[in-house]
Amino acid sequence: MTWFRCPEPRPWASMRLFCLPHAGGSAVFYRSWAKEAGPAVEVQSVQYPGRADRMADAFVTDAHQLVSNSCLALAGS
């Protein structure tokens, strides 16, 4: 499963904004940002394991590992 959620895909966008939810938050926090950002920006937000639709995924208990996993997912997107 992908680490990123995109509420309004915009493949034509000239810019992608990658958002990291606050502690205890989830990707849904940034859903409204997609509308506010305008058509030139595609908003992508991280969905951490153990949150929302990733509830069945094991929590990452080490912050360094969470950052590493997020960066690997970003590099592959």
LOKOLNU-777325 format. One line per field, with one value per atom (N, C-alpha, C, CB): chain; atom name; x, y, z. Coordinates in Angstrom, 3 decimals. Glycine has a CB too. Example, Ala and Ser with C-alpha at 12.3 -4.5 7.8 and 13.67 -1.06 7.14 Angstrom:
2
chaine A, A, A, A, A, A, A, A $
atome N, CA, C, CB, N, CA, C, CB $
x 13.190, 12.300, 13.200, 11.308, 12.850, 13.670, 12.900, 14.084 $
y -5.690, -4.500, -3.300, -4.473, -2.250, -1.060, 0.030, -0.598 $
z 7.800, 7.800, 7.800, 9.046, 7.080, 7.140, 7.870, 5.725 $
This chain:
77
chaine A, A, A, A, A, A, A, A, A, A, A, A, A, A, A, A, A, A, A, A, A, A, A, A, A, A, A, A, A, A, A, A, A, A, A, A, A, A, A, A, A, A, A, A, A, A, A, A, A, A, A, A, A, A, A, A, A, A, A, A, A, A, A, A, A, A, A, A, A, A, A, A, A, A, A, A, A, A, A, A, A, A, A, A, A, A, A, A, A, A, A, A, A, A, A, A, A, A, A, A, A, A, A, A, A, A, A, A, A, A, A, A, A, A, A, A, A, A, A, A, A, A, A, A, A, A, A, A, A, A, A, A, A, A, A, A, A, A, A, A, A, A, A, A, A, A, A, A, A, A, A, A, A, A, A, A, A, A, A, A, A, A, A, A, A, A, A, A, A, A, A, A, A, A, A, A, A, A, A, A, A, A, A, A, A, A, A, A, A, A, A, A, A, A, A, A, A, A, A, A, A, A, A, A, A, A, A, A, A, A, A, A, A, A, A, A, A, A, A, A, A, A, A, A, A, A, A, A, A, A, A, A, A, A, A, A, A, A, A, A, A, A, A, A, A, A, A, A, A, A, A, A, A, A, A, A, A, A, A, A, A, A, A, A, A, A, A, A, A, A, A, A, A, A, A, A, A, A, A, A, A, A, A, A, A, A, A, A, A, A, A, A, A, A, A, A, A, A, A, A, A, A, A, A, A, A, A, A $
atome N, CA, C, CB, N, CA, C, CB, N, CA, C, CB, N, CA, C, CB, N, CA, C, CB, N, CA, C, CB, N, CA, C, CB, N, CA, C, CB, N, CA, C, CB, N, CA, C, CB, N, CA, C, CB, N, CA, C, CB, N, CA, C, CB, N, CA, C, CB, N, CA, C, CB, N, CA, C, CB, N, CA, C, CB, N, CA, C, CB, N, CA, C, CB, N, CA, C, CB, N, CA, C, CB, N, CA, C, CB, N, CA, C, CB, N, CA, C, CB, N, CA, C, CB, N, CA, C, CB, N, CA, C, CB, N, CA, C, CB, N, CA, C, CB, N, CA, C, CB, N, CA, C, CB, N, CA, C, CB, N, CA, C, CB, N, CA, C, CB, N, CA, C, CB, N, CA, C, CB, N, CA, C, CB, N, CA, C, CB, N, CA, C, CB, N, CA, C, CB, N, CA, C, CB, N, CA, C, CB, N, CA, C, CB, N, CA, C, CB, N, CA, C, CB, N, CA, C, CB, N, CA, C, CB, N, CA, C, CB, N, CA, C, CB, N, CA, C, CB, N, CA, C, CB, N, CA, C, CB, N, CA, C, CB, N, CA, C, CB, N, CA, C, CB, N, CA, C, CB, N, CA, C, CB, N, CA, C, CB, N, CA, C, CB, N, CA, C, CB, N, CA, C, CB, N, CA, C, CB, N, CA, C, CB, N, CA, C, CB, N, CA, C, CB, N, CA, C, CB, N, CA, C, CB, N, CA, C, CB, N, CA, C, CB, N, CA, C, CB, N, CA, C, CB, N, CA, C, CB, N, CA, C, CB, N, CA, C, CB, N, CA, C, CB, N, CA, C, CB, N, CA, C, CB $
x 0.844, 0.000, 0.884, -0.957, 0.442, 1.187, 1.113, 0.662, 2.130, 2.188, 1.471, 3.634, 1.193, 0.630, -0.818, 1.449, -1.571, -2.961, -3.066, -3.943, -3.806, -4.007, -5.506, -3.240, -6.129, -7.579, -8.071, -8.048, -7.260, -7.623, -6.409, -8.144, -6.234, -5.083, -5.072, -5.093, -3.907, -3.726, -2.423, -3.708, -2.458, -1.229, -0.611, -1.515, -1.389, -0.890, -0.241, -2.021, -0.358, 0.138, 1.637, -0.159, 2.032, 3.451, 4.188, 3.603, 3.430, 4.044, 3.263, 4.096, 3.998, 3.365, 3.774, 3.768, 2.789, 3.018, 2.872, 2.019, 3.962, 3.934, 3.789, 5.219, 2.759, 2.419, 2.611, 0.970, 3.091, 3.306, 2.366, 4.800, 1.438, 0.496, 1.185, -0.524, 0.550, 1.029, 0.931, 0.213, 1.576, 1.538, 0.093, 2.321, -0.254, -1.617, -2.564, -2.150, -2.094, -2.941, -2.905, -2.532, -3.684, -3.700, -3.775, -4.884, -3.675, -3.657, -4.930, -3.462, -6.021, -7.305, -7.276, -8.428, -6.383, -6.254, -6.037, -5.095, -5.359, -4.985, -5.963, -3.616, -7.069, -8.036, -8.512, -9.238, -8.814, -9.320, -8.242, -9.882, -6.989, -5.902, -5.890, -4.557, -6.318, -6.321, -7.196, -6.813, -8.340, -9.232, -8.645, -10.605, -8.030, -7.468, -6.185, -7.197, -5.450, -4.146, -4.245, -3.395, -5.335, -5.479, -5.041, -4.692, -5.357, -5.124, -3.658, -5.826, -2.767, -1.353, -0.615, -0.666, -1.306, -0.660, -1.422, -0.588, -0.684, -1.258, -0.819, -0.815, -1.779, -1.488, -1.424, -2.563, -0.316, -0.106, 0.195, 1.059, -0.385, -0.083, 0.217, -1.255, 1.126, 1.526, 0.398, 2.827, 0.142, -0.779, 0.075, -1.908, 0.284, 1.134, 0.497, 1.416, 1.321, 0.789, 0.020, 1.938, -1.083, -1.898, -2.920, -1.018, -3.052, -4.000, -4.984, -3.259, -6.231, -7.285, -7.312, -7.080, -7.124, -7.208, -5.981, -7.405, -5.017, -3.845, -3.887, -2.533, -5.072, -5.245, -4.692, -6.716, -4.754, -4.267, -2.743, -4.878, -2.083, -0.620, 0.000, -0.132, 1.096, 1.782, 2.315, 2.936, 2.165, 2.728, 4.243, 2.340, 4.808, 6.265, 6.589, 6.800, 7.341, 7.596, 8.875, 7.653, 9.638, 10.889, 10.751, 12.088, 10.931, 10.763, 11.726, 10.956, 12.956, 13.924, 13.470, 15.304, 12.903, 12.399, 11.194, 12.016, 10.333, 9.171, 9.625, 8.275, 10.604, 11.142, 11.787, 12.178, 12.566, 13.225, 12.204, 14.110, 11.180, 10.137, 9.397, 9.144, 9.109, 8.415, 9.276, 8.056, 10.557, 11.493, 11.624, 12.884, 11.688, 11.747, 10.495, 11.927, 9.348, 8.095, 8.058, 6.901, 8.560, 8.607, 9.524, 9.087, 10.660, 11.607, 11.012, 12.894, 10.112, 9.485, 8.245, 9.130, 7.818, 6.587, 6.861, 5.827 $
y -1.191, 0.000, 1.248, 0.002, 2.214, 3.460, 4.257, 4.300, 5.032, 5.857, 7.182, 6.107, 7.562, 8.884, 8.825, 9.596, 9.833, 9.980, 11.289, 9.954, 11.237, 12.413, 12.575, 12.286, 13.536, 13.676, 14.120, 14.652, 14.874, 15.332, 15.208, 16.807, 14.041, 13.863, 14.909, 12.456, 15.469, 16.470, 16.167, 17.927, 15.196, 14.804, 15.944, 13.644, 16.937, 18.091, 19.152, 18.717, 19.008, 20.025, 20.258, 19.613, 21.507, 21.849, 21.695, 23.283, 21.459, 21.330, 20.319, 22.705, 19.575, 18.682, 19.139, 17.183, 19.234, 19.621, 18.363, 20.750, 17.938, 16.754, 17.205, 15.886, 16.700, 17.121, 15.973, 17.632, 16.320, 15.349, 15.693, 15.346, 14.807, 15.086, 15.255, 13.978, 16.014, 16.213, 14.896, 17.333, 14.840, 13.635, 13.265, 13.856, 12.037, 11.564, 11.884, 12.154, 12.608, 13.006, 12.011, 14.354, 12.308, 11.453, 12.312, 10.462, 11.667, 12.361, 13.164, 11.362, 12.755, 13.429, 14.897, 12.692, 15.251, 16.633, 17.580, 16.759, 17.120, 17.973, 17.901, 17.596, 17.202, 17.050, 18.401, 16.231, 19.329, 20.637, 21.475, 21.406, 21.180, 21.947, 21.787, 21.512, 20.645, 20.400, 21.423, 18.974, 21.733, 22.717, 24.124, 22.682, 24.432, 25.768, 26.016, 25.965, 24.971, 25.123, 25.580, 23.822, 25.294, 25.662, 24.554, 26.907, 24.691, 23.600, 23.306, 23.910, 24.215, 23.999, 23.193, 25.319, 22.879, 22.174, 20.888, 23.079, 19.792, 18.524, 18.286, 17.339, 18.122, 17.903, 16.404, 18.583, 15.984, 14.599, 14.625, 13.907, 13.719, 13.679, 12.251, 14.255, 12.136, 10.831, 10.243, 10.944, 8.959, 8.223, 7.253, 7.465, 7.582, 6.756, 5.399, 7.474, 4.360, 3.045, 3.162, 1.997, 2.438, 2.451, 3.569, 2.559, 4.340, 5.447, 5.219, 6.781, 5.620, 5.616, 4.296, 6.787, 4.352, 3.134, 2.233, 3.505, 2.628, 1.779, 1.253, 2.567, 1.188, 0.760, -0.647, 0.807, -1.504, -2.881, -2.976, -3.777, -1.928, -1.933, -1.690, -0.865, -2.352, -2.209, -0.789, -3.225, -0.261, 1.039, 1.013, 1.447, 2.123, 2.275, 3.001, 3.074, 2.358, 2.919, 3.732, 1.817, 3.758, 4.498, 5.655, 3.568, 6.879, 8.059, 8.060, 9.318, 7.621, 7.568, 6.600, 7.157, 5.479, 4.506, 5.069, 3.187, 5.800, 6.412, 7.408, 7.116, 8.218, 9.189, 8.451, 10.134, 7.443, 6.672, 6.041, 5.585, 5.410, 4.782, 5.819, 4.025, 6.974, 8.044, 8.557, 9.202, 8.731, 9.212, 8.201, 9.499, 6.922, 5.890, 5.907, 4.513, 6.080, 6.151, 7.408, 6.138, 8.508, 9.753, 9.601, 10.920, 8.970, 8.768, 7.898, 8.135, 7.004, 6.123, 6.701, 4.835, 7.888, 8.451, 9.349, 9.224 $
z 0.000, 0.000, 0.000, 1.227, -0.717, -0.806, 0.499, -1.961, 0.753, 1.962, 1.775, 2.361, 0.537, 0.279, -0.170, -0.760, 0.230, -0.182, -0.951, 1.051, -2.035, -2.875, -3.093, -4.243, -2.397, -2.491, -3.869, -1.464, -4.590, -5.937, -6.857, -5.907, -7.489, -8.380, -9.492, -8.988, -9.710, -10.766, -11.511, -10.171, -12.418, -13.120, -13.923, -14.042, -14.272, -15.027, -14.137, -15.811, -12.825, -11.894, -12.073, -10.447, -11.968, -12.096, -10.764, -12.614, -9.689, -8.362, -7.528, -7.640, -6.710, -5.733, -4.345, -5.973, -3.484, -2.097, -1.249, -1.633, -0.601, 0.249, 1.697, 0.056, 2.366, 3.727, 4.710, 3.789, 5.884, 6.965, 8.109, 7.449, 8.433, 9.516, 10.867, 9.605, 11.722, 13.091, 13.868, 13.806, 15.010, 15.854, 16.147, 17.182, 15.867, 16.094, 14.955, 17.354, 13.947, 12.831, 11.694, 12.328, 10.669, 9.485, 8.232, 9.535, 7.100, 5.811, 5.567, 4.688, 6.140, 5.901, 6.343, 6.635, 7.248, 7.707, 6.529, 8.707, 5.483, 4.352, 3.182, 3.871, 3.349, 2.255, 1.720, 2.727, 2.597, 2.158, 1.472, 3.347, 1.735, 1.126, -0.391, 1.706, -0.878, -2.320, -3.043, -2.622, -2.482, -3.094, -3.011, -2.419, -1.890, -1.662, -2.447, -0.191, -2.776, -3.423, -4.874, -3.361, -5.517, -6.919, -7.849, -7.211, -9.138, -10.093, -10.415, -11.353, -10.113, -10.432, -9.379, -10.612, -8.268, -7.154, -6.847, -5.891, -6.756, -6.325, -4.882, -7.265, -3.996, -2.578, -2.306, -1.673, -1.744, -1.327, 0.163, -2.143, 0.917, 2.348, 2.780, 3.173, 3.716, 4.234, 5.077, 5.069, 4.864, 5.731, 6.539, 4.900, 7.797, 8.653, 8.927, 9.970, 9.113, 9.491, 10.808, 9.619, 10.876, 12.090, 12.130, 13.281, 11.060, 10.974, 9.832, 10.782, 10.044, 9.016, 8.242, 8.039, 6.916, 6.104, 6.229, 4.660, 7.053, 7.331, 8.763, 7.094, 9.332, 10.715, 10.957, 11.090, 9.961, 10.124, 10.056, 9.057, 9.562, 9.472, 10.843, 8.470, 11.093, 12.382, 12.560, 12.496, 13.766, 14.100, 13.946, 15.529, 13.565, 13.557, 14.856, 12.263, 15.714, 17.049, 17.133, 18.059, 16.064, 16.043, 15.052, 15.664, 15.523, 14.677, 13.499, 15.497, 13.726, 12.631, 11.541, 13.159, 11.950, 10.977, 10.218, 11.683, 10.914, 10.273, 9.201, 11.326, 9.527, 8.564, 7.392, 9.249, 7.682, 6.631, 5.682, 7.247, 6.242, 5.426, 4.582, 6.319, 5.176, 4.455, 3.304, 5.412, 3.548, 2.505, 1.381, 3.109, 1.703, 0.672, -0.194, 1.305, 0.447, -0.287, -1.167, 0.687, -0.662, -1.430, -2.644, -0.540, -2.469, -3.566, -4.668, -3.043, -4.281, -5.268, -5.922, -4.628, -5.463, -6.035, -7.215, -4.988 $
